[in-house]
Amino acid sequence: MNNVPTANLKPLKETRFSISWVVPVVAILFSLFLLIRWQMNKGPLVTIQFDNANGLTSDSPILYRGAIVGRVETISLNEDNTKVAVVGRLDLTASSLAVTGSQWWIVRPSVSLQAISGLDTIVGPRYIEVSPGNGEPLFEFSGSNDAVVKNGKAFTIISNSAEGISTGAPIFYRGVEIGSITKIGLANDSSTVKLSFTIQHLYAPIIRTNTVFWNESGINFDASLTGFRLHAGPLASLVKGGVTLATPTTFGDLAPEGFAFILHDESEEEWLEWTPSIELSVQAAGE
């Protein structure tokens, strides 16, 4: 009767809270938080194709209005080895620069008769500058190795040769520089030379569908039995070459952006006598 089993109850051991495993967990969670926050604050990647990337390095700055808005991450040849692909990361606040119409170029020191520019790149790193467009989002661009004329209207000149003219050459109207050559290359069928140029918005109304252009590079010397004639273009054109234009007194319609003109070897006397009255784009001058 006394053989009834009795339970042998043992008290559970008290579980002690250990901070030794909490510290690494908190550290991991905090690191993940910082990583996610960093990713969310990163701006877009843009790829810019240049003819060459001389002077650029990884971490070279991308500037807009003198402020750093991004950095170069990688520099490599493109797939067919004809261009250099520069991949840059924009700041999140500069994402609006990655749109159609944005222009990108490498700033290098330049000394000419008109101006001295890019001198900060002599002692400091070369950098990419951007002029924003206003189109749809875009992340692949074709850049320029020369400075781009900001706030300008782009046109094209077709010529048999680019002899005497180089990129950056000025474009004159009545002796006043109103634009410049931005790019020189062969046409698609290689039969002619295509010169891209930009006219400042202020002077864009001067460019009409019947405007004429001629090569103003160097010095022209004509001799005959009756005498000789020496003609030299503006001083600036002696360095990089130059192009001069004239618009008829009875001028045509405004030339649309991208309109192509023919480059003549020299001017005709009639062109020099044209006196059109054209109101300039005052609104563009104030922008």
SVG drawing of the C-alpha trace seen along z (x, -y; Angstrom):
<svg xmlns="http://www.w3.org/2000/svg" viewBox="-2 -97 52 99">
<polyline fill="none" stroke="black" stroke-width="0.4" points="0.0,0.0 3.0,-2.2 4.3,-1.4 2.6,-4.3 5.2,-6.0 6.0,-9.6 6.9,-12.1 10.5,-13.4 10.1,-17.0 13.2,-19.0 13.0,-22.7 13.8,-24.1 17.0,-25.9 16.6,-29.6 17.4,-30.8 19.7,-33.7 19.6,-36.4 22.9,-36.7 23.9,-39.9 26.8,-38.2 24.7,-37.1 22.6,-40.3 25.4,-42.6 26.4,-40.9 22.7,-40.7 22.1,-44.4 25.3,-45.1 24.2,-43.1 20.7,-44.7 22.3,-48.2 24.7,-47.4 21.7,-46.2 19.9,-49.4 22.9,-51.5 23.3,-49.5 19.6,-49.9 19.7,-53.6 22.8,-54.0 21.2,-52.1 18.1,-54.3 20.1,-57.5 22.2,-56.5 21.4,-58.3 21.3,-56.6 24.2,-55.3 24.8,-57.0 27.1,-55.7 28.8,-58.3 30.6,-57.4 33.7,-59.6 36.3,-59.4 38.9,-59.3 39.1,-59.7 42.5,-61.3 42.9,-62.8 39.8,-61.1 40.1,-58.6 37.8,-56.6 36.4,-59.1 36.8,-62.1 33.9,-64.5 30.9,-65.3 29.9,-69.0 26.9,-71.1 27.1,-74.9 30.3,-74.3 28.8,-71.9 29.8,-68.2 26.7,-66.1 28.4,-62.8 31.5,-60.7 33.1,-58.5 33.0,-54.9 34.5,-53.0 36.3,-53.7 36.5,-51.0 36.5,-50.5 33.1,-49.8 32.3,-46.5 33.8,-47.3 36.8,-49.3 35.8,-52.5 34.8,-54.6 35.5,-54.8 32.6,-54.1 32.6,-56.2 30.2,-55.1 29.3,-57.7 27.1,-57.7 24.9,-60.8 23.8,-62.0 20.1,-61.3 19.4,-65.0 20.9,-65.2 18.8,-62.4 17.0,-65.0 20.2,-65.4 19.8,-61.9 17.3,-62.9 17.2,-63.2 18.9,-66.4 21.6,-66.5 25.0,-67.2 28.2,-65.9 31.8,-66.9 35.3,-66.7 36.7,-69.9 40.4,-70.4 42.6,-73.5 42.1,-75.6 43.9,-78.8 42.7,-80.7 42.5,-84.3 38.9,-84.6 39.3,-83.1 41.2,-81.0 39.2,-78.2 39.6,-75.1 42.7,-76.3 41.6,-74.6 42.3,-71.3 46.0,-72.1 46.6,-71.6 43.5,-69.6 41.7,-66.6 39.9,-66.8 36.2,-66.5 33.0,-66.0 30.6,-68.9 26.9,-68.5 24.3,-70.8 20.8,-69.4 18.2,-68.7 14.4,-68.5 13.4,-65.2 12.5,-61.8 14.8,-59.8 17.8,-58.5 20.9,-56.8 23.2,-56.4 24.7,-59.4 27.3,-60.4 29.7,-62.8 32.0,-65.4 35.7,-65.8 35.4,-69.5 33.4,-72.2 29.8,-72.5 28.2,-75.9 25.5,-76.1 22.1,-77.5 22.6,-77.2 20.8,-76.0 22.4,-73.2 22.8,-73.1 24.9,-71.3 27.2,-72.4 28.1,-70.1 31.5,-70.6 33.8,-68.9 36.6,-69.3 37.3,-70.5 40.7,-71.8 41.6,-74.8 38.7,-74.3 39.0,-72.5 36.6,-71.7 36.0,-74.8 36.4,-77.1 34.4,-80.3 31.4,-81.3 31.1,-85.0 28.3,-87.3 29.5,-90.8 32.7,-90.1 30.9,-89.1 31.4,-85.6 27.9,-84.1 28.7,-80.3 31.3,-77.6 32.0,-74.3 31.3,-71.5 32.1,-68.4 33.7,-67.4 33.3,-64.1 32.5,-62.3 29.0,-62.0 27.4,-58.5 28.4,-57.8 31.9,-59.3 31.4,-61.5 31.3,-64.8 32.3,-66.3 29.7,-67.1 30.4,-70.0 28.1,-70.3 27.9,-73.8 25.9,-75.7 24.6,-79.2 23.9,-81.1 20.2,-81.4 20.5,-85.2 21.6,-85.1 19.5,-82.1 16.9,-84.3 19.7,-85.3 19.9,-81.8 17.4,-81.4 16.8,-78.8 18.6,-81.0 21.5,-82.0 24.9,-81.3 28.2,-80.2 31.8,-80.4 35.2,-79.3 37.0,-82.3 40.1,-80.4 43.6,-81.9 44.6,-84.6 43.5,-84.8 45.9,-86.4 44.8,-87.0 47.1,-88.6 46.4,-89.7 47.7,-92.1 45.7,-94.9 46.9,-94.4 46.4,-92.1 43.9,-91.6 44.7,-90.5 41.9,-89.3 42.2,-88.0 39.4,-86.9 39.0,-87.8 42.2,-87.3 40.6,-84.3 40.0,-82.5 43.8,-82.4 44.3,-80.0 41.5,-77.4 40.0,-78.4 36.5,-79.9 33.3,-80.2 31.4,-83.4 27.7,-83.7 25.4,-86.2 21.6,-86.4 19.9,-88.0 18.1,-91.3 15.0,-89.5 15.4,-86.6 13.7,-83.3 12.0,-81.3 13.7,-80.5 16.0,-77.5 14.8,-74.6 17.3,-73.0 19.4,-70.4 19.0,-72.2 21.9,-71.6 23.7,-74.3 26.4,-74.2 29.9,-75.6 31.3,-77.8 35.0,-78.3 34.6,-82.1 32.0,-84.8 30.4,-86.6 30.4,-90.4 26.6,-90.4 26.6,-88.6 28.7,-91.3 26.1,-94.0 23.1,-92.3 21.6,-94.3 18.7,-92.3 16.8,-93.8 16.3,-90.9 15.2,-91.2 17.3,-89.1 16.0,-86.8 16.1,-89.1 14.3,-86.5 17.1,-84.0 19.7,-86.6 18.3,-86.9 18.2,-83.2"/>
</svg>
